[in-house]
Amino acid sequence: MIRVSREQELDDATRAALASGRAHPALGLFIDTLMEMRGISEHEGEALAGAALEAETPAAMSPQALDMVFAAIERGGSKAPRTLVYPELSGLPVALRERVREAEGKQGWGVSGPGIRRLDLSREGGLKLEIIRLDAGKAVPWHTHKGRELTLCVHGEYADGLATYGPGDFSITDGTIRHQPKASGAGPAYALAVTDAGLKFEGLLGALQRLVGQ
């Protein structure tokens, strides 16, 4: 597992790995949120964005693209912002906060277990982007991963038996990592997660997961 705390600098290898995937919308939002929370300088942000643009495949714009943008601006300006379900998320970076607001208006938060809620932000190109909410003292069951997972703490604090994470701390895990994230602060903890495959649970939950072929 790679774990980077907010007190540490991102090394060149980590920066390159993140920048190389920034072209994907889910990774782009993850990195934008990380950069703002970590206070990465504008110069560094431009370097990451430049690397992403070089990796982009040019795409033709629709002749109606500009009209669609103006129409969206007009629609957006005519409505008051939707109130967030959880007020503590009002301090999220703007891009992420607006994505949360949009997702809450479409499908809302789903229940994944006692004290665990999830909000799907996007599922495209083989990647899933979501916000995971853990009530104080609640934990995700012990699990490993079918693929890779990038997780960024965006509010509160949680620990997974390997490290403790506060706002701005992130980890990169894969199938070799067994852990159990648990909210360790006095209030709820929230994580922004990008995954390319599902989780592999243990015990009864794992047996049920195998029974239904997931």
C-alpha positions in Angstrom: 0.0 0.0 0.0 1.2 3.5 -0.8 0.1 5.9 1.9 0.9 9.7 1.7 0.0 12.0 4.5 -0.6 15.7 4.1 2.7 16.5 5.8 4.7 14.6 3.2 5.6 15.8 -0.3 4.4 13.8 -3.3 7.4 12.1 -4.9 8.0 12.2 -8.6 6.8 8.6 -9.2 3.5 9.3 -7.4 3.0 12.6 -9.3 3.7 10.8 -12.6 1.3 8.0 -11.8 -1.5 10.4 -10.9 -0.9 12.7 -13.8 -0.8 9.9 -16.3 -4.4 8.9 -15.4 -5.8 12.4 -15.0 -7.4 12.3 -18.4 -10.1 10.0 -17.0 -12.9 12.1 -15.4 -12.9 10.1 -12.2 -9.2 10.4 -11.8 -9.3 14.0 -12.8 -11.7 14.9 -10.0 -9.7 12.8 -7.5 -6.5 14.6 -8.4 -8.1 18.1 -8.5 -9.5 17.4 -5.0 -6.2 16.1 -3.7 -4.3 19.1 -5.1 -6.6 21.6 -3.5 -6.7 19.7 -0.1 -2.9 19.3 -0.1 -2.3 22.9 -1.1 -0.3 21.9 -4.1 1.0 25.0 -5.8 -0.5 26.4 -9.0 2.9 25.7 -10.7 2.7 22.1 -9.7 -0.9 21.9 -10.7 -0.1 23.3 -14.2 2.6 20.6 -14.6 0.1 17.9 -13.7 -2.5 19.3 -16.1 0.1 19.6 -18.8 1.1 16.0 -18.5 -2.6 15.1 -18.7 -3.2 17.2 -21.8 -0.3 15.5 -23.6 -1.9 12.1 -22.9 -5.3 13.2 -24.1 -6.7 12.0 -27.5 -8.1 14.9 -29.4 -11.9 14.8 -29.9 -14.0 16.7 -32.4 -16.5 19.2 -30.8 -20.1 19.3 -31.7 -21.1 22.3 -33.8 -23.7 23.0 -31.0 -21.2 22.8 -28.2 -21.0 26.5 -27.5 -24.8 26.9 -27.5 -25.1 24.0 -25.1 -22.6 25.6 -22.7 -24.5 28.9 -22.7 -27.8 27.1 -22.2 -26.3 25.1 -19.2 -25.0 28.4 -17.7 -28.5 30.0 -18.0 -30.1 26.9 -16.4 -27.6 26.9 -13.6 -28.0 30.5 -12.8 -31.8 30.3 -12.5 -31.9 27.9 -9.5 -30.7 28.2 -5.9 -28.1 25.6 -5.0 -29.5 22.4 -3.6 -28.8 21.9 0.2 -26.4 19.1 0.9 -27.7 16.1 2.8 -24.7 16.2 5.1 -23.8 19.9 6.0 -20.2 18.9 7.0 -19.5 18.4 3.3 -20.0 22.1 2.5 -16.3 22.6 3.1 -15.3 20.2 0.3 -13.4 21.6 -2.7 -15.9 23.2 -5.1 -15.7 20.7 -8.0 -16.2 17.8 -5.6 -19.0 19.5 -3.7 -20.9 20.2 -6.8 -20.5 16.6 -8.0 -21.9 15.5 -4.6 -24.8 17.9 -4.9 -25.6 16.7 -8.4 -25.4 13.0 -7.4 -27.7 13.6 -4.3 -30.2 15.1 -6.6 -30.2 12.1 -9.0 -30.0 9.0 -6.9 -29.0 9.9 -3.4 -27.0 8.0 -0.8 -27.2 4.3 -0.6 -26.9 2.1 2.5 -24.0 -0.4 2.5 -24.3 -1.7 6.0 -24.8 -0.4 9.6 -23.5 3.1 9.7 -22.1 3.0 6.2 -23.4 5.0 3.3 -22.2 5.4 -0.3 -22.9 8.0 -3.0 -22.0 7.0 -6.5 -20.5 10.0 -8.4 -19.7 8.2 -11.7 -19.2 4.8 -13.3 -17.5 5.1 -16.7 -14.5 3.7 -18.6 -14.1 0.8 -16.1 -13.7 3.1 -13.1 -16.1 3.8 -10.2 -16.0 7.1 -8.3 -17.8 7.3 -5.0 -18.0 9.0 -1.6 -18.0 6.6 1.4 -19.5 7.8 4.7 -18.7 6.0 8.0 -20.6 7.0 11.1 -18.3 7.5 14.2 -17.0 4.2 15.3 -18.3 2.3 12.3 -16.2 0.2 10.0 -16.2 -1.4 6.5 -15.9 -5.2 7.0 -12.5 -6.8 6.5 -11.7 -7.1 2.8 -9.1 -7.2 0.1 -9.5 -5.8 -3.4 -10.1 -7.4 -6.8 -8.2 -4.5 -8.5 -6.7 -1.2 -7.5 -8.3 1.5 -5.2 -7.3 5.1 -4.6 -8.8 6.5 -1.5 -8.6 10.1 -0.2 -9.9 11.2 3.2 -11.9 14.3 2.6 -13.5 14.8 6.0 -13.1 13.4 9.5 -10.6 10.6 10.4 -10.4 6.9 9.8 -7.9 4.1 10.4 -7.6 0.8 8.6 -5.2 -1.2 10.8 -2.3 0.0 8.7 -2.4 3.7 9.1 -4.6 6.6 10.2 -6.0 9.1 7.7 -7.1 12.7 8.1 -8.2 15.2 5.4 -5.7 15.2 2.6 -4.2 11.8 3.3 -4.6 9.2 0.6 -3.7 5.5 -0.1 -3.3 3.3 -3.1 -4.3 -0.4 -2.4 -4.6 -3.6 -4.4 -5.3 -7.3 -4.0 -2.3 -7.7 -1.7 -3.8 -5.4 1.0 -6.2 -6.7 3.7 -7.7 -3.9 5.8 -10.8 -2.6 7.6 -11.3 1.2 7.4 -13.0 2.5 10.6 -14.1 6.0 11.5 -11.8 6.8 14.4 -12.8 10.4 15.3 -15.7 11.8 17.3 -17.8 12.3 14.1 -18.3 10.7 10.7 -15.5 10.1 8.3 -15.7 10.5 4.5 -13.5 9.1 1.8 -13.4 9.7 -1.9 -12.6 6.4 -3.7 -11.7 5.4 -7.2 -11.8 1.7 -8.0 -11.4 -0.4 -11.1 -12.9 -3.5 -9.6 -14.9 -4.5 -6.5 -14.0 -5.5 -3.0 -13.4 -9.1 -1.8 -15.1 -9.5 1.7 -14.3 -12.1 4.3 -16.5 -14.4 6.5 -20.2 -14.6 6.0 -20.3 -11.5 3.8 -17.6 -13.0 1.6 -19.6 -16.3 1.3 -22.7 -14.4 0.3 -20.7 -12.4 -2.2 -19.3 -15.7 -3.8 -22.8 -17.2 -3.8 -24.3 -14.4 -5.9 -21.2 -14.5 -8.2 -19.8 -11.0 -7.3 
